[in-house]
Every structure is written in C-alpha cells, then in structure tokens.
Amino acid sequence: MNTPFPFSRRSFLEHNAMGIGSVALAWLLQQEAARAVPPVIKQKPVTDLKPRAPQFQPQARAMISLFQHGGPSHMDLTDPKPELTKFSGSDYPGEVQFSFVNQASKKLLGSPFRFRKHGQCGTEISELLPNTADIVDDICLIRSMHTGANGHEVSIRYFHGGIPGVLGRAHFASWLLYALGSETQDLPAYMVLTDPGGHPVDGVNNWSNGFMPPLFQGTVLRPKEPRILNLAAPSHLQGTLQQQNLAFLQKLNSRDLEKSGGDADLEARIASYELAARMQTSATEALDISQETQATQNLYGLDNDATREYGTRCLIARRLVERGVRFVQLFLGGQPWDNHGSIRTALPAVCQRVDKPAAALVTDLKQRGMLDSTIVHWGGEIGRLPVTQVMGDPAAAGRDHNGQGFSIWLAGGGIKGGMAYGTTDEFGHRAVENVVTPNDYQATLMSLFGLDHSKLIYHHNGQPQVLTANRPAKVVTDILKASPMT
C-alpha cells in the first residue's frame, strides 16, 4: 500500500536514533505499555504523569530512600543496650527464632563498639556512625520497627509493596506517581540508582510497578558513567538536522492524532516521545556533578576512595529531586549489612562507605532549603539478633537475622528531627513500645504527601486495591511536625 511517508513513526525514530538513550527508551516503552490496561477496569486509568492534586495539604513533595539491604545491626549502631553488654557471654533468657540453626547460639553478644550522646537531643549513636551523629538533631530515629519475619525477601517486599513476601505488588513509589504524577516532564519521576557491584537482593522486584502499568515503574540509571548510554545525539544529527527530524516526527504524530479524533492514549504516547527529546538536555544537565562546588563534592566524600561511589549517587539524588523528580531510591549490591560473621570488621567497612554521604545528603538539602519538602529515609528490611552466631573465635562472631525489632531513621518533609521513637527490650531483640510496622511506615509517608492510604484506590482486574492491602496500618503522628489534615 502506498503511503506519503517511507517510514512509520517507530521506524523513523529507530533509524534516526536522535540520541535517545536506554533510560529514555525504557521510559517510552513503559508509557506505551500503560495502554494495555485490562478492559474490566471500570474507571478510566491514569496514563500520564501530569501533576495531580493531593487529597489534602502535603508537607513533602519528594523522597530519597537510602535502602540498606541485609539488616544493619541496630544494637551496634543506633540502639545501645547496656544490659546486653553487661550479660555478654551468658545465655539469652527468652526464645529466639534462628535463620541458621546449625550456627545458632543463645550466648548474648555485647556490642564491641562505643556509644555516646550527640546533639541537643542527646540521642546515643555508635562510634561507627560519626557523621550520622552530626545530624542527629535533624533526624527521627525509629527504634521499634517490626516485620515479624526474619527473611530478607519477605521483609523487603513488606517494606516496598505492603504485604510480607508477596510478589506482584506495586512499590509505594508507584502509588505516589499514580496519585500525584510528576513535577517534571523532562525527567522520569521515579528513578533508581543501583550499585556498580550488582543488583540488591530480590533484584528488580525492589522497584516493581506490580499490577500497575509500567508507566509507574522505577527507571534505572546505570551504576557508572555514562549513567545513560547514547544520550547525546550523534554529531552528524546535531543542530539544525536534529531539529528538522523532530519537526518531521511531530508532523507525523499530529497527523495520526487528528485521524484518531484526539485519542487520549495516542496523545500520551506522543508526549512520551517528546520527553525523550527533552531528556537529551535535562538529563545531561541533571547528571553533571562537575557543576557542583568542590566544597559540596567534598561534603559527600567524593575526595575519598571509601565514600566516592556512594557519595556520587547521593549527590545525583539531590540533583534529581532538585529538578522535580518525585522519588529516588539508592541500593547497595547484594546485602552488605548481612553480617552473620566477622561483624567486628565487616560492619565498620560498610558504615565507612555510607555514613558520610548519607549525612551529607541531609546537610546539603537543609542548606539549600529543600529538607522541609524532601523526605530522606535510611534503613534496611530487618535488624540483627542480640546473640552470637559462629561460636569460637571472637573475631569470627556475627549476628543472625532479626525482624522482631530494629531501627531506621527519617528526616525532612514534615518529620520531627532530634527524637528517638519507640524502644526494643533490654537486649534489643523485640520492639516493645510504640511498635512501627512497614504498613505504618507506608501510611505515614503517604500522609506526608497529602494522601490517605486507605482512600487511595487502584482498580486491578475489577478489584479495588490499596497500598497496605487493608492490613492494619496507622499514621505515626507522634513523629510528625503537624497532624495530617485528612
């Protein structure tokens, strides 16, 4: 059949490339795949990321999550236990659920690391986190997290998707995009910064859109330079020629849109292709940390081999939210906090890598006036047991998994700083006061974005879905500067 144009839009885009990198292309495919919504859905699905109003007045507009896979040992980092130290070497008097029974022991293991009070709030922090100690007046340390499960994947999926262990659930960041859209139309709204050492435990499930359209999935940046391949247009296509190509593509799109009678899905796809062209400028600029002052780069530890890589990603995260990205999450390869053995050497090593950059992120956001509207999260999916694993040589001792009680911290975006919330028992095993579950965490985050988690509904296969899957969930108002105006 004759056609006035020798190429379709898709083949024209493919053959001319126009500098669209892998991230942009993935983003386009996500938006295109969003059209494949099951017809049983009664309400019209959201197929774009245009800004949408929250349900009530928000305190936060963006979030950066520094997820620490493996289970940081809270009694060695953020939750001092004098009784554990006092009775180190004696038998734990309660029941313990072990993940590695063949290496299990009920011998208490006191922390070999010193704690002292910091800041005006006087919160005690381990010597392993000296930079976190410097920002203790800006963070809320939650010492009573509880998943009820010791496994990594089961607890990771609980934190991210709302139900322990269940695959196919949408990450809470996907819910944010579904509800609020994006403040930038020049960059993906949900971005993932992975580790050069590889994906974290549970891989791509960590940023899954679940039952939602791929439009709401996390967009992954490469873990090393160039962060986006082929972002710049080839030299022979730059300048006037590229503008001519884009103008020609726009004519093709406009012609088809007119023939369709203004089809909303087609209009959304056209907008996604236009995003790819805009990303050539916006993404290049956003990822260029050479624009930062030397003082800022040093603040994040870019002048030190131990902190340079993680510090670079923390700095990129700040630059992304500064430019309107809604949610950024950083991961570490594997699960470096999973210290079953040699905790005396393994724990200091991973602390050295992330402590300074994480603290720098909070400090930098505060200096720029961004902390009030940006939530920062630091923490893993579980903690560690108060008893020793691997008996014998003290240098080989470690700690097994513990989802009964552990710590995370939050800062900014309406979170009260300078406070420790909740407690574990005298040995740090179980959360006993002001217990916070991942569902509580999710409900609280949603409230800071101006959303009632129980009224935020997505229809999947004709069934209404909510983030917390109708599980018990409360907004932890005690850690908020102001109560949500629901």
Secondary structure, DSSP 4 states (H G I P E B T S, - for coil): ---SSSS-HHHHHHHH-TT--HHHHHHHHHHHHTT---TT--SPPP--------SS--S-SEEEEEE-TT---HHHHT---HHHHHTTTSBPSS----S-GGG---BB---SS-EEEETTTTEEEETT-HHHHHTGGGEEEEEEE--S---HHHHHHHHHHSSTT-SSPPPHHHHHHHHH--S-SSS-SEEEE-BTTBPBTTGGGGG--TTS-GGGSPEEEPSSSSSSTT-SPPGGGSTHHHHHHHHHHHHHHHHHHHHTTS-HHHHHHHHHHHHHHHHHHHHHHHT-GGGS-HHHHHHTTTTSTTTHHHHHHHHHHHHHHHTT-SEEEE--SB-TT--SS-HHHHHHHHHHHHHHHHHHHHHHHHHTT-GGGEEEEEE-S-EE-SB-BS-SSGGG-B--EE-SSEEEEEESTTBPPSEEE-EE-TTSSSEEES-B-HHHHHHHHHHHTT--TTT--EEETTEEE-TTTT------GGGBSS----
